[in-house]
Amino acid sequence: MSEQTVQIRTSGKVLQSPCGPIVHGLEDVLIKNTTISDIDGEKGILWYRGYRIEDLAKFSNYEEVSFLVLYGRLPTRSELKEYERRLKSSRDLHPATVEVIRALAKAHPMFALEAAVAAEGAYDEDNQKLIEALRVGRYKAEEKELAYRIAEKLIAKLPTMVAYHYRFSKGLELVRPRDDLSHAANFLYMMFGKEPDPLAAKGIDLYLILHADHEVPASTFTAHVVASTLSDLYSSVAAAIAALKGPLHGGANEMAVRNYLEIGDPSKAKELVEAATKPGGPKLMGVGHRVYKAYDPRARIFKEFSRDYVAKFGDPKNLFAVASAIEHEVLNNPYFQQRKLYPNVDFWSGIAFYYMGVPYEYFTPIFAVSRVVGWVAHILEYWENNRIFRPRACYAGPHDLQYIPIDQR
Ligand code: ACO
């Protein structure tokens, strides 16, 4: 690095460079207008298409919420019925996709999900038609209709992909989707081969509602970047899954529960929380958020559900008790208070899943099962006014070095 390229971290978000300030991690950088979701990070409020998340959690279900996120309004009864019919009829996978999932049965399901989505896209004829149209710059009413059909197929198929991976990983027979079950109940049915307890199905449904969209976090931004090149919807979603997988994003729900299991005892919460305050210490998973500087409203709702769930089924591994103790420490620790770090959605979400028998490797895939609607809705919104993403980097190295042959170095 040359002398003039010294970079100074000024506020945690702006880096100085020879070319000017760099907004590190694109914090607060706007990439587009949206009508899909909105976050008030200071007050801890989340809206989908103008509706408060609390109301949707209380009165709606994932089918209705995904329609809302995708189409921008609540459906009428007949629209919802027809939408549900279309989702149910699209749940099956292409045989090649099933083989891909089988081949990756021993891999972490997020790898398998990424590959399965790409495989399904390679064989979906609607996708091929849309790819051809986009190649020649055509995106009119007919292509938009195709794009919405593909979006619905992705929403319908992701649960099947995740459930099939679980069945293969356990060496079990696949359980075909059932048309008479809701999106959430059918998902648990395909995983475990029996109709779920109603509270478990409600928990999955609630989780799916709460994760359906969240403006432009890393995964949704990734989906935009890929789609902005006019790559296809499946590839954009596969890329979003890759971004979601990281422990700083969707992977935090798995890591949070692993922490609770490892600790096992609420009296050890203080130690874990204090370790996270030390310079270079491990970050506390499920805590902190780029946008929320208040308690994450989704976490508040899922905490209540988790409490109800363990009240009914017990807390034999102390997960709720440990999480509650960690939360208490976080809320009363000056390090977290000063930085406005609160439990986020991943803090509570895995507890009920764990007790339903869902292995923690499947927590982030279930996040994807929900968020897929947000990803595709954002892509379709962006395609209405598409422009390829192409930022710049400030070159901070030397120029015009003299090439020295290898035997003279
Ligand atoms: N534990 C300990 N310290 C933390 C934590 C945490 N979980 N989160 C942030 N901090 C500290 C940082 O070290 C930093 O301290 P400093 O100012 O002394 O350097 C300060 O708080 C600001 O944090 P940043 O890392 O700059 O915040 P950023 O907006 O870049 O990151 C993120 C947000 C990634 C969510 C972060 O809070 C984190 O890593 N949390 C843990 C992982 C997690 O739960 N991710 C899920 C997020 S929700 C979702 O994606 C669905």
Boltz pocket constraint, residues with backbone or C-beta under 6 A from the ligand:
constraints:
  - pocket:
      binder: B
      contacts: [[A, 12], [A, 25], [A, 217], [A, 247], [A, 248], [A, 249], [A, 250], [A, 252], [A, 276], [A, 277], [A, 282], [A, 283], [A, 284], [A, 285], [A, 286], [A, 287], [A, 288], [A, 289], [A, 290], [A, 291], [A, 339], [A, 341], [A, 344], [A, 345], [A, 346]]
      max_distance: 6.0
